[in-house]
Structure formats: structure tokens, C-alpha cells
Amino acid sequence: MGVSGTGNPHRAEVVLDLEGERMVLRLSLQALAEIEAILGTTSLSQTGEKLASGALGADGLARILAALARGGGSSISDRALAERIEARHLPAVIGAIADVFVAAFGVEEPPPADPCSP
């Protein structure tokens, strides 16, 4: 299991290989609404802060992954997906979730270092 690259870059898709099954993940507006409900947030900044805090449990991770899979076109339920994921898959799942948000929103590059500062 692992992230096997991007799907359609114009749709900000990430492909997760789930035990040989290719799952397309995408942050659709519906997926974002589901994720906000899961996290109890009401804005993108709150959602980003909550995700970045790392304070998610297994249920939250499974539900977020399922929302992203449905955004990518799957009809899988939260429970059906959670039953297929083992603890050893968590690093790939967390990486795939992060990759979807990076694909959708990009990352802010840090400003270049000031060559004159000590």
C-alpha cells in the first residue's frame, strides 16, 4: 500500500494503492464539506490548523480518507474503507491525505534567506 503518484493533475488527484486496488483521492467541495463536519470546523483556515495539529484519531483518518475517495469517484462507505486499512498502512494513508491537500492548495514556499542577515 502506498501513494502511487498523482491522478489527473488538473483535478488535483492523488492515487493511493490500497492492497493492489487503485483509489483516486480528490478534494471535491463535497469532500471538503464532509471533512469540515468530521473536524468540527467552519473555515479553511480552521480545517488546515486542525489537520496540521496531528490530533486525529483512527476514526477521523478513516472518515477523511473515505470522503476524499468519494471525491475521487468512489462510492465506498466510511466503514467499508476503515475495515480494509490496517495499522501498518497509516503512514501511507496520512501521506496520501496530506498529498491531496498539497495538490489542491499547493504549498507556500518559505521566503528566501536574507544573505545580509547573520
C-alpha positions as CSV (number, residue, x, y, z in Angstrom):
1,M,0.0,0.0,0.0
2,G,1.3,3.5,-0.8
3,V,0.9,6.6,-2.7
4,S,1.5,5.7,-6.3
5,G,1.6,9.2,-7.7
6,T,-0.9,11.7,-9.0
7,G,-4.0,11.1,-11.0
8,N,-5.3,13.9,-13.1
9,P,-3.1,16.9,-12.1
10,H,-5.8,19.3,-13.4
11,R,-8.2,17.9,-10.8
12,A,-5.6,17.7,-8.0
13,E,-6.0,14.0,-7.7
14,V,-3.7,11.6,-5.8
15,V,-3.7,7.9,-6.3
16,L,-3.4,5.6,-3.3
17,D,-2.6,1.9,-3.9
18,L,-4.7,0.1,-1.3
19,E,-3.5,-3.6,-1.3
20,G,-3.4,-3.6,-5.1
21,E,-6.5,-1.6,-5.7
22,R,-6.0,1.9,-7.1
23,M,-8.0,4.5,-5.2
24,V,-8.3,8.0,-6.6
25,L,-8.5,10.7,-3.9
26,R,-9.7,14.2,-4.6
27,L,-10.7,17.2,-2.5
28,S,-14.1,18.0,-4.1
29,L,-16.3,20.6,-2.5
30,Q,-18.5,17.8,-1.0
31,A,-15.4,16.0,0.4
32,L,-14.3,19.3,1.9
33,A,-17.7,19.8,3.5
34,E,-17.6,16.3,4.9
35,I,-14.1,16.9,6.3
36,E,-15.2,20.2,7.9
37,A,-18.0,18.3,9.6
38,I,-15.7,15.5,10.8
39,L,-13.3,18.1,12.3
40,G,-16.0,20.4,13.5
41,T,-14.6,23.4,11.6
42,T,-16.2,26.1,9.7
43,S,-13.4,27.6,7.6
44,L,-10.5,26.5,5.5
45,S,-8.0,28.0,8.0
46,Q,-9.6,26.1,10.9
47,T,-9.6,22.9,8.8
48,G,-5.9,23.4,7.9
49,E,-4.9,24.1,11.6
50,K,-6.8,21.0,12.8
51,L,-5.2,18.8,10.2
52,A,-1.8,20.2,10.9
53,S,-2.1,19.7,14.6
54,G,-1.9,15.9,14.1
55,A,-4.6,15.4,16.7
56,L,-6.7,13.0,14.6
57,G,-7.8,9.6,15.8
58,A,-8.2,6.5,13.7
59,D,-11.9,7.2,13.1
60,G,-11.2,10.7,11.8
61,L,-8.5,9.5,9.5
62,A,-10.7,6.7,8.1
63,R,-13.6,9.1,7.6
64,I,-11.4,11.8,5.9
65,L,-9.9,9.2,3.6
66,A,-13.3,7.9,2.7
67,A,-14.5,11.4,1.9
68,L,-11.5,12.0,-0.3
69,A,-12.1,8.7,-2.1
70,R,-15.7,9.6,-2.7
71,G,-14.4,13.0,-4.1
72,G,-12.4,10.9,-6.5
73,G,-15.4,9.0,-7.7
74,S,-15.7,6.0,-5.3
75,S,-18.9,5.1,-3.6
76,I,-17.1,3.4,-0.6
77,S,-18.6,4.0,2.8
78,D,-16.5,5.1,5.8
79,R,-16.9,1.7,7.5
80,A,-16.0,-0.3,4.4
81,L,-12.8,1.6,3.9
82,A,-11.9,1.6,7.6
83,E,-12.2,-2.2,7.6
84,R,-9.7,-2.5,4.8
85,I,-7.0,-0.4,6.5
86,E,-4.5,-1.9,8.9
87,A,-2.3,0.0,11.4
88,R,0.7,-0.7,9.2
89,H,-1.0,1.3,6.4
90,L,-1.3,4.5,8.5
91,P,1.9,6.2,7.2
92,A,0.7,5.8,3.6
93,V,-2.8,7.0,4.5
94,I,-1.6,10.1,6.3
95,G,0.8,10.8,3.5
96,A,-1.9,10.5,0.9
97,I,-4.3,12.8,2.8
98,A,-1.5,15.4,3.0
99,D,-0.7,15.0,-0.7
100,V,-4.3,15.7,-1.6
101,F,-4.3,19.0,0.3
102,V,-1.0,19.9,-1.3
103,A,-2.3,19.0,-4.7
104,A,-5.4,21.1,-4.2
105,F,-3.9,24.1,-2.5
106,G,-0.2,24.0,-3.1
107,V,2.3,24.8,-0.5
108,E,3.7,28.1,0.4
109,E,7.4,28.4,-0.2
110,P,9.4,30.0,2.6
111,P,10.9,33.3,1.7
112,P,14.5,33.2,0.5
113,A,17.1,33.7,3.3
114,D,18.4,37.2,3.6
115,P,22.1,37.0,2.6
116,C,22.8,40.0,4.7
117,S,21.5,38.6,7.9
118,P,23.9,36.9,10.4
